[in-house]
């Protein structure tokens, strides 16, 4: 259709997704102790086909335990990660917030799925490659496009929110530098 990244002979399109993660709020507690419930959340990013979890269709790009925040349900991250993929193969970005466990395997708190093909085709791409102005990028004002997305657990229950945004660029061009989202001192 008109919205396929594969139009024009079925060619694949290489892209770079720049993911800005600001913070999470009201996460579901996964750890319980004498002082109540908490979590040690970190962010995991995956590029996949149509949000499906089949091994051959999933490409784990960033399992970022370095982003772990200790004992909080409202972590602040202010981090930027860049991932590369191919459309139409990797058309979904799954952002998962995990709870780090010292013993046993980590627990999934919740996730949200973002349609990368939609962003690439320009419907919600905030930094945009514009061939009409000599191939330069035009960008909305920093911070004016932060999304507050609902996280859901595997049963479909609400598991908190994440503030973030995603810019998508063709790898064939030179993307603009990332926006500095470091919080003020």
C-alpha positions in Angstrom: 0.0 0.0 0.0 0.9 3.7 0.0 2.3 3.4 3.6 4.6 0.4 3.0 8.3 1.1 3.4 8.8 -1.6 0.8 7.1 0.3 -2.0 9.3 0.7 -5.1 10.3 -2.8 -6.0 10.2 -4.4 -2.6 13.5 -3.0 -1.5 14.5 -3.1 2.1 15.2 0.2 3.9 18.0 0.4 6.5 17.2 2.8 9.3 18.5 4.1 12.6 16.0 4.6 15.5 17.2 7.1 18.1 15.3 6.4 21.3 15.2 9.0 24.1 14.1 7.6 27.5 13.3 10.3 30.1 11.6 8.5 33.0 9.0 6.1 34.2 6.3 6.6 36.7 4.1 4.5 38.9 5.8 1.2 37.9 4.4 -2.0 39.3 6.4 -3.2 42.3 8.1 -6.6 41.7 10.2 -6.9 44.9 8.6 -6.9 48.4 10.3 -6.5 51.7 9.7 -5.2 55.2 9.5 -1.6 53.9 6.9 -2.4 51.2 7.2 -3.0 47.4 9.7 -1.6 45.0 11.7 -2.5 41.8 15.1 -2.1 40.4 14.0 -1.1 36.9 16.1 -1.0 33.7 15.1 -0.6 30.0 15.3 -3.2 27.3 14.8 -2.3 23.6 14.0 -4.8 20.9 13.3 -4.4 17.2 10.9 -7.0 15.8 8.4 -7.8 13.1 4.8 -7.0 13.9 5.3 -7.2 17.7 5.8 -11.0 17.5 8.1 -12.8 19.8 9.2 -15.6 17.5 13.0 -16.0 17.8 13.7 -15.8 14.1 11.7 -12.5 13.9 13.2 -10.8 16.9 16.4 -8.8 17.1 17.4 -7.8 20.6 19.3 -4.6 20.2 19.8 -3.1 23.7 19.4 -5.1 26.9 20.6 -2.2 29.0 21.1 -3.4 32.6 23.5 -0.4 33.0 20.4 1.8 33.0 19.2 0.0 36.2 17.9 2.3 39.0 18.0 0.9 42.5 14.8 0.5 44.6 12.4 2.9 42.9 9.0 2.9 41.1 9.6 6.3 39.5 13.1 6.1 37.9 14.7 8.9 35.9 17.0 7.9 33.0 17.6 10.8 30.6 19.4 8.5 28.2 19.6 8.2 24.4 20.1 4.9 22.6 20.6 4.3 18.8 19.5 1.1 17.2 19.7 0.0 13.5 17.2 -2.1 11.7 15.6 -2.9 8.3 12.1 -2.1 7.1 9.9 -3.9 6.6 11.6 -6.7 8.7 12.0 -4.7 11.9 8.8 -2.6 11.9 8.1 -2.6 15.7 10.2 -1.2 18.6 9.3 -2.9 21.9 10.3 -0.9 24.9 10.3 -3.1 28.0 10.9 -2.1 31.6 12.5 -5.0 33.5 13.1 -5.5 37.2 16.7 -6.6 38.0 17.0 -9.5 40.4 20.3 -10.5 42.0 19.0 -14.1 42.5 17.0 -15.8 39.7 15.9 -14.3 36.4 14.9 -10.7 35.9 11.1 -9.9 36.0 9.2 -8.0 33.2 7.4 -5.0 34.7 5.7 -3.9 31.4 6.2 -2.9 27.8 4.9 -0.7 25.0 5.1 -1.3 21.3 5.9 1.5 18.8 5.3 1.2 15.0 8.6 2.2 13.5 7.3 2.0 9.9 4.7 4.7 10.9 7.4 6.9 12.2 9.7 6.4 9.2 6.9 7.2 6.8 6.6 10.6 8.5 3.2 10.4 10.3 4.9 10.8 13.7 8.6 11.3 13.0 9.7 14.4 14.8 13.1 14.8 13.2 12.4 14.6 9.5 14.7 14.3 6.4 13.5 16.9 3.9 14.8 16.5 0.4 13.1 19.8 -0.7 15.6 21.8 1.5 18.8 20.2 0.2 18.6 17.0 2.2 18.7 18.7 5.6 16.8 17.6 8.7 14.1 19.7 10.2 13.4 19.1 13.9 10.6 20.2 16.2 11.6 22.2 19.3 13.3 19.9 21.8 11.0 18.5 24.4 7.9 19.5 22.5 7.2 15.9 21.4 7.8 13.8 24.5 5.3 11.0 24.7 3.9 9.5 27.9 3.2 5.9 27.0 1.3 3.3 29.0 3.2 0.2 29.9 1.3 -3.2 30.0 2.3 -6.5 31.7 1.8 -9.8 29.9 -1.8 -10.0 31.1 -2.7 -6.6 29.6 -2.8 -4.9 33.0 -1.4 -1.4 33.4 2.1 -1.5 34.8 3.1 2.3 34.9 4.1 4.8 32.3 7.2 5.8 30.4 8.2 9.2 29.1 10.1 8.9 25.9 10.3 9.6 22.1 11.7 8.0 19.0 13.3 9.6 15.9 13.8 7.5 12.8 16.4 8.2 10.1 17.5 6.5 6.9 21.0 5.2 7.4 21.9 6.3 3.9 21.9 9.9 5.1 23.7 11.6 7.9 21.3 12.1 10.9 21.6 15.2 13.0 23.3 14.9 16.3 21.2 13.7 19.3 19.4 16.2 21.4 21.1 16.7 24.8 18.5 15.6 27.3 20.8 15.8 30.3 18.8 17.3 33.2 20.0 20.6 34.6 22.2 20.3 37.7 
